[in-house]
């Protein structure tokens, strides 16, 4: 069955104290929990698991391809992605090699989300200057894009040593690079970059009001069409989201409030009710999550990927797994059916390795037939 919208989860891999018990998991426990969560995602019928990349406490996923390779060996159909890969502080050559290798090991069940990162000290740790964040993202991705598409590359830029007659190995599986999403919370330059290459644009859609992301996505869609990749409606859009569910909405609010109130990312600020009113955070029943998520299409147009953040703020693993049961059994089946209703024929399906390979083969046959 072709999935027109991919549903999944993403993790930032934070190691956070559970405010209900006062206990903080070890790094080992958190890493193993992320793997368990990914396996559960496949079990309950989700399409995607994505991990962030961080190089500072209190986060553990410093080597996403290592984790995703391990998960690939233990899953059969789950698409493995990042959320995000730091295009600014990673060498594009290493990104090209690591993700091509992962592609082969996972039989193509791989894509990648590029991002600049929002932790300033990371830049000097990897020999870069945060003030060059946008130029680094632009130049490094320009090189990565070529490394995956050209067998031999000659290249010279501002931020790394030149390349002469360089071949990145292994080559992408079937000659088809991993699909690239460009992730952004606030930067129109990144929306422009995604549009220029005809790549996907992922609006994280968690901390800010919908109007902010409406502007970013609308810009991306316009520029996607400007560069000749298709109509604005054919642009490939992904969205983040945050949910916490119990069958009874009052139970969900009561249980999640202590975690929200002290969470490093949004605690000690607006109330839970204020945050839910101003951002896409949804705490309530499965039906409330369904209704809120369906509104995203009204705000942003038909889109291709929906990822939820569910394993954060110190929530215990048992609770996260219960959340995934609700998501897979009660929420996603309804969302699949509802998103399919009235979806225009010209809106593309979510990209997969198989669909990208088929498109390339079709493009190669077309000139011969003409």
C-alpha positions as CSV (number, residue, x, y, z in Angstrom):
1,X,0.0,0.0,0.0
2,X,1.3,3.4,-0.9
3,X,1.3,5.8,2.0
4,X,0.5,9.3,0.8
5,X,1.4,10.8,4.2
6,X,4.1,9.2,6.4
7,X,3.5,9.2,10.1
8,X,6.2,8.7,12.7
9,X,8.1,10.0,15.7
10,X,11.3,11.9,16.3
11,X,13.4,12.0,19.4
12,X,15.9,14.6,20.6
13,X,17.4,12.1,22.9
14,X,17.4,14.2,26.1
15,X,18.4,12.7,29.4
16,X,16.0,14.4,31.8
17,X,15.0,13.7,35.4
18,X,11.5,12.3,35.9
19,X,9.9,14.9,38.2
20,X,7.6,12.2,39.7
21,X,10.4,10.0,40.9
22,X,13.4,12.3,41.0
23,X,15.4,9.7,39.1
24,X,17.5,10.6,36.0
25,X,18.2,7.7,33.6
26,X,21.8,6.9,32.7
27,X,23.0,7.6,29.2
28,X,23.0,3.8,28.6
29,X,19.4,3.5,29.7
30,X,18.4,6.4,27.5
31,X,20.2,5.1,24.4
32,X,18.6,1.7,24.8
33,X,15.2,3.3,25.5
34,X,15.5,5.1,22.1
35,X,16.1,1.8,20.4
36,X,13.1,0.2,22.2
37,X,10.9,3.2,21.1
38,X,12.0,2.8,17.5
39,X,11.1,-0.9,17.5
40,X,7.8,-0.1,19.1
41,X,7.1,2.4,16.3
42,X,7.4,-0.3,13.7
43,X,5.3,-2.7,15.8
44,X,2.4,-0.3,16.0
45,X,2.5,0.5,12.3
46,X,4.3,3.9,12.1
47,X,6.3,4.7,9.0
48,X,9.3,6.7,10.3
49,X,11.7,6.9,13.3
50,X,14.0,9.9,13.4
51,X,16.7,10.8,15.8
52,X,18.3,14.2,16.5
53,X,22.0,14.9,16.6
54,X,23.5,16.5,19.7
55,X,27.1,16.7,21.0
56,X,26.4,18.2,24.4
57,X,24.7,17.1,27.7
58,X,21.9,16.4,28.5
59,X,21.6,14.7,25.0
60,X,22.9,11.3,23.9
61,X,22.5,10.9,20.1
62,X,25.9,12.1,19.0
63,X,26.2,9.4,16.3
64,X,22.9,9.0,14.5
65,X,24.0,6.7,11.8
66,X,25.4,4.3,14.4
67,X,22.0,4.2,16.2
68,X,20.0,4.0,12.9
69,X,22.2,1.2,11.6
70,X,21.6,-0.8,14.7
71,X,17.8,-0.2,14.4
72,X,17.9,-1.0,10.7
73,X,19.2,-4.5,11.6
74,X,16.3,-5.1,13.9
75,X,13.5,-3.7,11.7
76,X,12.0,-4.5,8.3
77,X,10.1,-1.6,7.0
78,X,10.6,1.4,9.2
79,X,12.1,4.4,7.4
80,X,15.1,5.7,9.4
81,X,15.9,9.4,9.4
82,X,17.5,12.2,11.3
83,X,16.0,15.2,13.0
84,X,18.5,16.8,12.3
85,X,22.0,16.1,10.8
86,X,24.2,19.1,11.5
87,X,25.2,20.3,8.0
88,X,27.2,23.1,9.6
89,X,29.6,21.2,11.8
90,X,29.8,17.9,10.0
91,X,32.1,17.4,7.1
92,X,30.0,16.9,4.0
93,X,32.3,14.2,2.8
94,X,31.6,12.2,6.0
95,X,27.9,12.8,5.7
96,X,28.0,11.5,2.2
97,X,29.8,8.4,3.1
98,X,27.9,7.6,6.4
99,X,24.5,7.9,4.9
100,X,25.3,6.0,1.7
101,X,26.6,3.2,3.9
102,X,23.5,3.3,6.0
103,X,21.4,3.2,2.8
104,X,23.0,0.0,1.7
105,X,22.7,-1.7,5.1
106,X,19.0,-0.6,5.5
107,X,18.1,-1.6,1.9
108,X,17.1,2.0,1.1
109,X,15.0,2.7,4.2
110,X,16.9,5.9,4.9
111,X,16.5,9.7,4.4
112,X,18.1,12.6,6.1
113,X,17.1,16.0,7.6
114,X,19.7,18.7,7.4
115,X,19.8,21.5,10.0
116,X,22.1,24.1,11.4
117,X,21.5,23.2,15.1
118,X,20.7,25.7,17.8
119,X,23.4,25.0,20.3
120,X,26.1,27.7,19.9
121,X,29.1,26.1,21.6
122,X,28.9,23.1,19.2
123,X,30.4,25.3,16.4
124,X,33.9,25.9,17.9
125,X,34.0,22.3,19.2
126,X,34.1,21.3,15.5
127,X,36.3,24.2,14.3
128,X,33.5,26.4,13.0
129,X,32.1,29.9,13.7
130,X,28.4,30.2,14.6
131,X,28.4,33.6,12.9
132,X,28.9,31.7,9.6
133,X,26.0,29.3,10.3
134,X,23.9,30.1,7.1
135,X,27.0,30.3,4.7
136,X,28.2,27.0,6.2
137,X,24.8,25.4,5.6
138,X,24.6,26.6,2.0
139,X,28.2,25.7,1.0
140,X,28.3,22.3,2.8
141,X,25.1,21.2,1.3
142,X,26.1,22.3,-2.2
143,X,29.1,20.0,-1.8
144,X,27.1,17.1,-0.3
145,X,24.6,17.4,-3.2
146,X,27.4,16.9,-5.7
147,X,29.1,14.1,-3.8
148,X,26.0,12.0,-4.0
149,X,25.4,12.7,-7.7
150,X,28.8,12.9,-9.3
151,X,31.3,10.0,-9.4
152,X,34.3,12.3,-9.5
153,X,34.2,15.7,-7.8
154,X,36.6,18.7,-8.1
155,X,35.6,21.3,-5.6
156,X,36.9,24.4,-3.8
157,X,35.1,26.6,-1.2
158,X,35.5,28.7,1.9
159,X,35.2,26.3,4.8
160,X,37.2,23.1,4.0
161,X,40.2,22.0,2.0
162,X,39.7,21.6,-1.8
163,X,38.8,18.3,-3.4
164,X,40.5,17.0,-6.5
165,X,39.3,14.0,-8.4
166,X,37.5,12.8,-5.2
167,X,35.0,9.9,-5.2
168,X,32.8,9.4,-2.2
169,X,32.4,5.7,-1.3
170,X,30.2,3.8,-1.2
171,X,28.1,5.3,-4.0
172,X,24.4,5.8,-3.1
173,X,22.3,2.6,-3.3
174,X,21.0,2.1,-6.9
175,X,22.5,5.5,-7.8
176,X,19.8,7.2,-5.8
177,X,20.8,9.5,-3.0
178,X,18.8,9.6,0.2
179,X,15.9,12.0,0.1
180,X,16.8,15.2,1.9
181,X,14.6,17.3,4.1
182,X,15.9,20.7,5.2
183,X,14.7,21.3,8.8
184,X,14.1,24.8,10.2
185,X,12.3,26.5,13.0
186,X,13.0,30.1,12.0
187,X,15.2,30.6,8.9
188,X,13.8,31.7,5.6
189,X,17.3,31.0,4.0
190,X,16.8,27.3,4.7
191,X,13.3,27.3,3.1
192,X,15.0,28.9,0.1
193,X,17.7,26.3,0.1
194,X,15.2,23.4,0.1
195,X,13.2,25.1,-2.7
196,X,16.3,25.6,-4.8
197,X,17.3,21.9,-4.8
198,X,13.7,20.6,-5.0
199,X,14.2,18.9,-1.7
200,X,11.7,18.6,1.2
201,X,11.2,21.3,3.8
202,X,10.5,20.2,7.4
203,X,8.9,22.8,9.6
204,X,9.5,21.7,13.2
205,X,6.1,23.2,14.2
206,X,6.5,22.8,18.0
207,X,7.5,25.9,19.8
208,X,6.0,28.8,17.8
209,X,2.5,29.8,16.7
210,X,1.1,28.4,13.4
211,X,1.3,31.8,11.7
212,X,5.1,31.7,11.9
213,X,5.3,28.3,10.2
214,X,2.6,29.3,7.7
215,X,4.9,32.0,6.4
216,X,8.0,29.7,6.2
217,X,6.1,27.0,4.3
218,X,4.4,29.4,2.0
219,X,7.8,30.9,1.1
220,X,9.1,27.4,0.4
221,X,6.2,26.5,-1.8
222,X,6.5,29.7,-3.8
223,X,10.2,29.3,-4.3
224,X,9.9,25.6,-5.1
225,X,7.6,26.6,-8.0
226,X,9.9,29.5,-9.0
227,X,12.8,27.1,-9.5
228,X,10.7,24.9,-11.8
229,X,10.3,21.8,-9.7
230,X,6.5,21.9,-9.9
231,X,3.5,23.8,-8.6
232,X,3.5,25.1,-5.0
233,X,1.1,22.3,-4.1
234,X,3.6,19.7,-5.3
235,X,6.3,20.9,-2.9
236,X,7.3,18.3,-0.3
237,X,6.5,19.4,3.3
238,X,7.0,17.7,6.6
239,X,5.7,18.9,10.0
240,X,6.7,18.2,13.6
241,X,4.3,18.1,16.5
242,X,4.0,17.3,20.2
243,X,1.3,15.2,21.8
244,X,0.5,13.5,25.1
245,X,-2.5,11.3,25.3
246,X,-4.7,9.4,27.7
247,X,-8.2,8.1,26.8
248,X,-9.6,10.7,29.1
249,X,-8.4,14.2,28.4
250,X,-8.4,15.3,32.1
251,X,-6.2,12.4,32.9
252,X,-3.8,13.4,30.2
253,X,-3.5,17.0,31.4
254,X,-3.1,15.9,35.1
255,X,-0.4,13.4,34.2
256,X,1.6,15.5,31.8
257,X,1.5,18.8,33.8
258,X,4.3,18.0,36.2
259,X,6.6,17.1,33.3
260,X,5.6,20.2,31.3
261,X,6.2,22.5,34.3
262,X,9.8,21.6,34.8
263,X,10.8,20.5,31.3
264,X,14.1,22.2,30.1
265,X,12.6,23.1,26.8
266,X,9.4,24.9,27.9
267,X,9.0,24.7,31.7
268,X,9.1,27.6,34.1
269,X,7.3,29.8,31.5
270,X,3.8,29.9,30.1
271,X,1.2,27.6,31.6
272,X,0.4,24.3,29.9
273,X,-2.9,25.7,28.8
274,X,-1.3,28.8,27.4
275,X,1.3,26.8,25.6
276,X,-1.4,24.5,24.1
277,X,-3.3,27.5,22.9
278,X,-0.3,29.2,21.2
279,X,1.6,26.2,19.8
280,X,0.7,22.8,18.3
281,X,1.3,21.0,21.6
282,X,-1.8,18.8,22.2
283,X,-2.4,17.1,25.6
284,X,-5.7,15.3,25.7
285,X,-7.6,12.3,24.3
286,X,-6.8,10.5,21.0
287,X,-9.8,12.2,19.4
288,X,-8.4,15.6,20.4
289,X,-5.0,14.8,18.9
290,X,-6.8,13.7,15.7
291,X,-8.8,16.9,15.4
292,X,-5.8,19.1,16.1
293,X,-3.6,17.3,13.6
294,X,-6.2,17.5,10.9
295,X,-6.2,21.2,11.3
296,X,-2.6,21.3,10.1
297,X,-3.7,20.6,6.6
298,X,-6.0,23.6,6.8
299,X,-3.1,25.8,7.9
300,X,-0.3,24.4,5.7
301,X,-1.9,22.6,2.8
302,X,-1.6,18.9,1.9
303,X,1.8,17.6,3.1
304,X,3.8,14.4,3.1
305,X,5.2,13.7,6.6
306,X,4.0,14.1,10.1
307,X,6.4,13.4,13.0
308,X,5.5,13.6,16.7
309,X,7.8,14.2,19.6
310,X,6.7,11.9,22.4
311,X,9.7,10.7,24.5
312,X,10.9,13.9,26.1
313,X,10.8,15.9,29.3
314,X,11.7,12.9,31.5
315,X,8.7,10.8,30.6
316,X,9.4,7.1,31.6
317,X,9.8,4.6,28.9
318,X,6.7,2.7,30.0
319,X,4.6,5.8,29.5
320,X,6.1,6.5,26.0
321,X,5.3,3.0,24.9
322,X,1.7,3.4,26.0
323,X,1.6,6.6,24.0
324,X,2.8,4.8,20.9
325,X,0.1,2.2,21.4
326,X,-2.5,4.9,21.4
327,X,-0.9,6.7,18.4
328,X,-0.6,3.5,16.3
329,X,-3.9,1.9,17.2
330,X,-6.3,4.9,17.6
331,X,-4.8,8.0,16.0
332,X,-2.8,7.2,12.9
333,X,-5.4,4.9,11.2
334,X,-7.9,7.7,11.4
335,X,-5.4,10.3,10.2
336,X,-4.5,8.2,7.2
337,X,-8.1,7.9,6.2
338,X,-8.9,11.5,6.7
339,X,-5.8,12.9,5.0
340,X,-6.6,10.7,2.0
341,X,-10.0,12.3,1.6
342,X,-10.1,15.1,-0.9
343,X,-6.4,14.9,-1.5
344,X,-5.8,16.4,-5.0
345,X,-4.3,14.0,-7.5
346,X,-1.4,16.3,-8.2
347,X,-0.1,16.3,-4.6
348,X,2.9,13.9,-4.5
349,X,3.1,10.9,-2.1
350,X,5.7,10.9,0.6
351,X,9.1,10.1,-1.0
352,X,10.7,6.7,-0.5
353,X,13.7,5.0,-2.0
354,X,11.5,2.9,-4.3
355,X,9.6,6.0,-5.6
356,X,12.8,8.0,-6.2
357,X,14.3,5.0,-8.1
358,X,11.2,4.6,-10.2
359,X,11.2,8.4,-11.0
360,X,14.8,8.2,-12.1
361,X,14.2,5.2,-14.3
362,X,11.2,6.8,-15.9
363,X,13.2,10.0,-16.6
364,X,16.0,7.9,-18.2
365,X,13.5,6.1,-20.4
366,X,11.6,9.2,-21.5
367,X,14.3,10.7,-23.7
368,X,14.9,7.4,-25.5
369,X,11.2,7.1,-26.3
370,X,11.0,10.7,-27.5
